[in-house]
Amino acid sequence: MRIARFSIDGNVAFGVVEGDVEAAKAGTAGGGPVLDIIKGHPFAEFERSGQKVPLDKVRLLPPVLPNKVVAVGRNYAEHAAELGNAVPEAPFAFFKPSTSVIGPGDAIAYPSFSSEVHHEAELAVVIGRMCREVPRERVKDVILGYTCANDVTARDVQKREKQWARAKGFDTSCPLGPWVETELDPADLGIMCTVNGEQRQLGRTGEMIHSIEDLIVNLTEAMTLLPGDVVLTGTPAGVGPLNVGDEVAVTIEGIGTLTNKVIKRG
């Protein structure tokens, strides 16, 4: 099930995506995909209202508004190597603030304090219930689903500052979307990033050093995760520069594509 958060006529709601989005984009589908508006929110039992709106008539928003985004660095060996870093023995976590989150189609504003901004395509885990000290066998029970993410990074700032708060946490540095896929095996999914249609990153989640189970167990030993919180699972090799005017797209097998343009920060 794909659950999207969207706005239409000034109203914000969640809806279940129905129809073949990929076929519609290719022009091979008869009728376009629609959103069946749900009653309530996806973090509890809900019903479909039966009230449907065309997907192309709404504005997709970030699929969730997280209290916190917990990101994991250097979780792919080739990516760690390309930046000259050792592979960490345990998950290496940092935070991106909620104010960094934007949705599909929203603009990434190039920060004025950086001259080297990079894309990082990632699988994002969306937490579905409050949880702490989660045992490995219960990890699936606390996950609502998965979405695409771009851990946009001011690489020059990251290199010169010991803390990553500015390099990783600036406004618009965490695009998420286009929706949450709830029925997906994340063990070995293809991840691709393109910039202006040119492939930059290509990897698979099966290349992760620490699995999703490892990450959730490790993080919840230290902190409580809340419904809607997001865990970024690391990026494969191939990270590279973004420039004003670029269009960057993150595609994950079984989920879809998250697209954003880079603009000059006003």
PAFI-441448 format. One line per 2 residues: number of its first residue (from 1); their letters; for each residue x, y, z of C-alpha. Coordinates in nm, 4 decimals. Layout:
NUM) a) X:Y:Z; ...
***
This chain:
1) mr) 0.0000:0.0000:0.0000; 0.1273:0.3441:-0.0928
3) ia) 0.0222:0.6193:0.1472; 0.0725:0.9790:0.0392
5) rf) 0.0291:1.3064:0.2214; -0.1059:1.5827:0.0015
7) si) -0.2810:1.9156:-0.0200; -0.5754:2.0149:-0.2371
9) dg) -0.7768:2.3358:-0.2215; -0.5900:2.4376:0.0901
11) nv) -0.6675:2.1153:0.2771; -0.4101:1.8553:0.3865
13) af) -0.4910:1.4852:0.4013; -0.3503:1.1347:0.3687
15) gv) -0.4603:0.9066:0.0898; -0.3946:0.5620:-0.0528
17) ve) -0.2465:0.5719:-0.4015; -0.4472:0.3597:-0.6444
19) gd) -0.3459:0.2831:-1.0019; -0.0218:0.2333:-1.1886
21) ve) 0.1807:0.5520:-1.1443; 0.4683:0.4317:-1.3616
23) aa) 0.2364:0.3343:-1.6481; 0.0627:0.6694:-1.6260
25) ka) 0.3956:0.8497:-1.6593; 0.4792:0.6369:-1.9604
27) gt) 0.1398:0.7097:-2.1157; 0.0415:0.3435:-2.1239
29) ag) -0.2316:0.3509:-1.8574; -0.5972:0.3995:-1.9422
31) gg) -0.7029:0.6015:-1.6384; -0.4644:0.8014:-1.4240
33) pv) -0.3832:0.7081:-1.0647; -0.6006:0.8469:-0.7854
35) ld) -0.5808:0.9045:-0.4133; -0.8467:0.7465:-0.1927
37) ii) -0.8616:0.9849:0.1040; -0.8343:0.8055:0.4356
39) kg) -1.0222:0.8834:0.7543; -0.7726:0.9725:1.0248
41) hp) -0.4002:0.9122:0.9838; -0.1836:0.6140:0.8923
43) fa) -0.0349:0.5656:1.2408; -0.3470:0.3886:1.3646
45) ef) -0.6181:0.1767:1.2088; -0.7927:0.3754:0.9397
47) er) -1.0636:0.3450:0.6784; -1.0659:0.4560:0.3180
49) sg) -1.3322:0.7190:0.2663; -1.4093:0.6236:-0.0925
51) qk) -1.3646:0.9900:-0.1828; -1.1051:0.9880:-0.4595
53) vp) -0.9056:1.2663:-0.6209; -0.6761:1.2404:-0.9256
55) ld) -0.3111:1.2249:-0.8281; -0.2219:1.4864:-1.0868
57) kv) -0.4619:1.7366:-0.9279; -0.2949:1.7473:-0.5871
59) rl) 0.0329:1.8716:-0.4480; 0.2296:1.5927:-0.2846
61) lp) 0.3782:1.6926:0.0511; 0.6494:1.5252:0.2582
63) pv) 0.4862:1.1890:0.3348; 0.5382:1.2452:0.7084
65) lp) 0.6352:1.5337:0.9380; 0.8985:1.3685:1.1575
67) nk) 0.9767:1.4761:1.5096; 1.3334:1.3793:1.4215
69) vv) 1.5311:1.2353:1.1337; 1.8060:0.9997:1.2457
71) av) 2.0571:0.9397:0.9683; 2.3249:0.6729:0.9477
73) gr) 2.6574:0.7518:0.7846; 2.9095:0.5270:0.6097
75) ny) 2.6729:0.2307:0.5875; 2.7957:0.1277:0.2411
77) ae) 3.1613:0.0231:0.2185; 3.2224:0.1717:-0.1271
79) ha) 3.0791:0.5073:-0.0220; 3.2979:0.5160:0.2888
81) ae) 3.5989:0.4371:0.0708; 3.5220:0.7049:-0.1901
83) lg) 3.5403:0.9707:0.0815; 3.8490:0.8169:0.2435
85) na) 3.6700:0.6979:0.5555; 3.6958:0.3742:0.7475
87) vp) 3.3930:0.1491:0.7844; 3.2509:0.1956:1.1362
89) ea) 3.2159:-0.1129:1.3533; 2.8798:0.0075:1.4875
91) pf) 2.6162:0.2278:1.3214; 2.7346:0.5881:1.2970
93) af) 2.4323:0.8126:1.3551; 2.3609:1.1848:1.3330
95) fk) 2.0491:1.4037:1.3242; 1.8817:1.6152:1.0604
97) ps) 1.6260:1.8585:1.2055; 1.2600:1.8504:1.1118
99) ts) 1.3087:2.1889:0.9428; 1.5341:2.0231:0.6833
101) vi) 1.2456:1.8130:0.5473; 1.0838:1.8967:0.2129
103) gp) 0.8630:1.6958:-0.0202; 0.8597:1.5835:-0.3821
105) gd) 0.8843:1.8736:-0.6238; 0.9987:2.1149:-0.3538
107) ai) 1.3166:2.3113:-0.4158; 1.6530:2.2400:-0.2560
109) ay) 1.7897:2.5847:-0.1672; 2.1663:2.5927:-0.2180
111) ps) 2.3106:2.7159:0.1142; 2.4997:3.0444:0.1017
113) fs) 2.7758:2.9123:0.3296; 2.8791:2.6257:0.0979
115) se) 3.0285:2.5875:-0.2473; 3.0195:2.2057:-0.2628
117) vh) 2.6763:2.0503:-0.2133; 2.6350:1.6774:-0.2820
119) he) 2.3424:1.4417:-0.3383; 2.3094:1.1196:-0.1350
121) ae) 2.0297:0.8823:-0.2407; 1.8974:0.6756:0.0497
123) la) 1.6244:0.4371:0.1590; 1.4273:0.5936:0.4444
125) vv) 1.2491:0.3937:0.7136; 0.9283:0.5502:0.8494
127) ig) 0.8465:0.4558:1.2078; 0.4836:0.3619:1.2714
129) rm) 0.4602:0.3467:1.6494; 0.6371:0.4751:1.9584
131) cr) 0.9171:0.2363:2.0417; 1.2210:0.1960:2.2648
133) ev) 1.4657:-0.0913:2.3155; 1.3167:-0.2837:2.0258
135) pr) 1.4290:-0.6496:2.0085; 1.5467:-0.7666:1.6675
137) er) 1.2466:-0.9966:1.6185; 1.0057:-0.7027:1.6704
139) vk) 1.1661:-0.4492:1.4363; 0.9136:-0.5072:1.1565
141) dv) 0.6301:-0.4357:1.4018; 0.7431:-0.0760:1.4585
143) il) 0.7904:0.0172:1.0917; 0.5098:0.1800:0.8952
145) gy) 0.6934:0.1591:0.5650; 0.9632:0.3004:0.3421
147) tc) 1.0212:0.6047:0.1247; 1.2939:0.7705:-0.0817
149) an) 1.5304:1.0253:0.0696; 1.8110:1.2540:-0.0384
151) dv) 2.0600:1.3319:0.2388; 2.1759:1.6554:0.0758
153) ta) 2.5149:1.7498:0.2205; 2.7351:2.0575:0.2196
155) rd) 3.0488:1.8490:0.1710; 3.3013:2.1306:0.2178
157) vq) 3.1382:2.2276:0.5464; 3.1252:1.8655:0.6574
159) kr) 3.5005:1.8346:0.5992; 3.5996:2.1439:0.7939
161) ek) 3.3556:2.1290:1.0865; 3.3776:1.8529:1.3455
163) qw) 3.0007:1.8492:1.3981; 2.7735:1.7890:1.0983
165) ar) 2.4797:1.9982:1.2165; 2.5213:2.2698:0.9525
167) ak) 2.6540:2.0459:0.6757; 2.3678:1.7981:0.7021
169) gf) 2.0919:1.9971:0.8714; 2.0428:2.3122:0.6678
171) dt) 1.6924:2.3999:0.5501; 1.5735:2.1850:0.2530
173) sc) 1.8543:1.9292:0.2995; 1.6198:1.6339:0.3548
175) pl) 1.3827:1.5694:0.0632; 1.1448:1.2779:0.1363
177) gp) 0.8829:1.1084:-0.0811; 0.6908:1.0655:-0.2916
179) wv) 0.4915:0.8417:-0.0522; 0.5318:0.5636:0.2041
181) et) 0.5244:0.2074:0.0714; 0.3992:-0.0192:0.3510
183) el) 0.4262:-0.3579:0.1818; 0.7881:-0.3981:0.0820
185) dp) 1.0838:-0.6229:0.1597; 1.3731:-0.3763:0.1939
187) ad) 1.6482:-0.6392:0.1996; 1.7748:-0.5954:-0.1582
189) lg) 1.6246:-0.3000:-0.3427; 1.7868:-0.1059:-0.6243
191) im) 1.8733:0.2582:-0.5471; 1.9531:0.5075:-0.8224
193) ct) 2.0252:0.8785:-0.8308; 2.0220:1.0875:-1.1476
195) vn) 2.1105:1.4516:-1.2006; 1.9554:1.6111:-1.5088
197) ge) 1.8773:1.2600:-1.6302; 2.2376:1.1365:-1.5973
199) qr) 2.2971:0.8414:-1.3665; 2.5201:0.9265:-1.0708
201) ql) 2.4526:0.6548:-0.8125; 2.3484:0.2933:-0.8527
203) gr) 2.3456:0.0444:-0.5691; 2.1379:-0.2037:-0.3735
205) tg) 2.0204:-0.2063:-0.0140; 2.1699:-0.5532:0.0178
207) em) 2.5096:-0.3787:0.0219; 2.4386:-0.2136:0.3578
209) ih) 2.6964:-0.2897:0.6244; 2.4400:-0.2688:0.9038
211) si) 2.0912:-0.3962:0.8224; 1.7694:-0.2142:0.9023
213) ed) 1.7245:-0.4491:1.1984; 2.0746:-0.3567:1.3200
215) li) 1.9957:0.0135:1.2900; 1.6621:0.0090:1.4724
217) vn) 1.7968:-0.2089:1.7546; 2.1012:0.0173:1.7929
219) lt) 1.9107:0.3464:1.7834; 1.6307:0.2430:2.0175
221) ea) 1.8828:0.1325:2.2788; 1.9501:0.5040:2.3176
223) mt) 1.6322:0.6897:2.2252; 1.2592:0.6629:2.1827
225) ll) 1.1402:0.6752:1.8222; 0.7977:0.8284:1.7639
227) pg) 0.5348:0.7668:1.4946; 0.6455:0.9512:1.1833
229) dv) 1.0134:0.9605:1.2765; 1.2457:0.8755:0.9892
231) vl) 1.5667:0.6713:0.9823; 1.7964:0.7261:0.6854
233) tg) 1.9952:0.4102:0.6138; 2.3033:0.5415:0.4309
235) tp) 2.3970:0.6023:0.0698; 2.5748:0.3895:-0.1898
237) ag) 2.8848:0.5104:-0.3727; 2.8703:0.7757:-0.6429
239) vg) 2.7860:1.0876:-0.4447; 2.8647:1.4065:-0.6304
241) pl) 2.7984:1.7760:-0.6783; 2.4713:1.9571:-0.7246
243) nv) 2.4515:2.3007:-0.8829; 2.1826:2.5656:-0.9020
245) gd) 1.9437:2.4672:-1.1820; 2.0027:2.0924:-1.1489
247) ev) 1.7179:1.8437:-1.1196; 1.8040:1.5524:-0.8920
249) av) 1.5971:1.2331:-0.8758; 1.6172:0.9419:-0.6315
251) ti) 1.4517:0.6199:-0.7493; 1.4108:0.3142:-0.5280
253) eg) 1.2790:-0.0154:-0.6574; 0.9261:-0.0853:-0.5352
255) ig) 0.8698:0.2696:-0.4107; 0.9021:0.5270:-0.6880
257) tl) 1.0931:0.8446:-0.7672; 1.1591:1.1558:-0.5600
259) tn) 1.2487:1.4589:-0.7744; 1.3688:1.8027:-0.6633
261) kv) 1.5277:2.1028:-0.8326; 1.8159:2.3039:-0.6908
263) ik) 1.7667:2.6788:-0.6644; 1.9714:2.9689:-0.5352
265) rg) 1.8916:3.0444:-0.1746; 1.7001:3.3688:-0.1568
***
